[in-house]
Amino acid sequence: LARVLDIAELAQAKVVLVGDAMQLQPIQAGAAFRAITERIGFAELAGVRRQHQQWAREASRLFARGEVEQGLDVYA
């Protein structure tokens, strides 16, 4: 990642990293994405646009917060 950022800087390019530090943890040493968010901050997408019905949006929010059982209850 450091090499990519160095090249982008030389090219005066903008780099946008997209990810979720709460998802799968890195296998190797270091958590680059988490370290970057802790140092420089992040923007968070909070709105759900994929689902059109309110109940489906609520289920997605529950899944995102790790409340899987409650999310499945909404579908039931």
C-alpha positions as CSV (number, residue, x, y, z in Angstrom):
1,L,0.0,0.0,0.0
2,A,2.9,2.3,0.8
3,R,4.3,1.9,-2.7
4,V,0.9,2.6,-4.3
5,L,0.5,5.7,-2.2
6,D,4.1,6.9,-3.1
7,I,3.4,6.4,-6.9
8,A,0.0,8.2,-6.6
9,E,1.7,11.1,-4.8
10,L,4.3,11.4,-7.5
11,A,1.5,11.4,-10.1
12,Q,-0.4,13.9,-8.1
13,A,-3.3,11.5,-8.1
14,K,-6.1,11.1,-5.5
15,V,-6.4,7.7,-3.8
16,V,-9.8,6.6,-2.3
17,L,-9.7,3.5,-0.2
18,V,-13.0,1.7,0.4
19,G,-13.4,-0.9,3.0
20,D,-14.7,-1.8,6.4
21,A,-12.3,-2.3,9.2
22,M,-14.9,-4.4,11.1
23,Q,-15.0,-7.1,8.4
24,L,-12.4,-9.8,7.9
25,Q,-9.2,-9.2,9.9
26,P,-5.9,-9.2,8.1
27,I,-4.0,-12.5,8.0
28,Q,-0.6,-11.0,8.1
29,A,0.9,-8.5,10.5
30,G,-0.6,-5.0,10.5
31,A,-4.0,-3.6,9.8
32,A,-3.3,-0.9,7.2
33,F,-6.9,0.2,6.7
34,R,-7.6,0.5,10.4
35,A,-4.3,2.4,10.9
36,I,-5.2,4.9,8.2
37,T,-8.7,5.5,9.5
38,E,-7.3,6.1,13.0
39,R,-4.6,8.6,11.8
40,I,-6.5,10.6,9.2
41,G,-10.2,9.8,9.7
42,F,-12.8,8.5,7.4
43,A,-16.1,9.2,5.8
44,E,-19.0,6.8,6.5
45,L,-21.9,5.9,4.3
46,A,-24.9,5.7,6.5
47,G,-27.8,5.6,4.1
48,V,-29.2,2.4,2.6
49,R,-30.1,2.9,-1.1
50,R,-30.1,-0.7,-2.4
51,Q,-33.3,-1.7,-0.7
52,H,-36.5,0.2,-1.5
53,Q,-38.7,-0.9,1.3
54,Q,-38.2,0.4,4.8
55,W,-38.2,-3.1,6.4
56,A,-35.5,-4.3,4.1
57,R,-33.4,-1.1,4.9
58,E,-33.8,-1.8,8.6
59,A,-32.7,-5.4,8.1
60,S,-29.6,-4.3,6.3
61,R,-28.7,-1.8,9.2
62,L,-29.1,-4.6,11.7
63,F,-26.8,-6.9,9.7
64,A,-24.3,-4.1,9.4
65,R,-24.3,-3.7,13.2
66,G,-23.7,-7.4,13.7
67,E,-27.3,-8.0,15.0
68,V,-27.8,-10.9,12.7
69,E,-30.6,-12.6,14.6
70,Q,-32.7,-9.4,14.7
71,G,-32.0,-8.8,11.0
72,L,-33.3,-12.3,10.2
73,D,-36.4,-11.7,12.3
74,V,-37.2,-8.7,10.1
75,Y,-37.1,-11.0,7.1
76,A,-39.3,-13.6,8.8
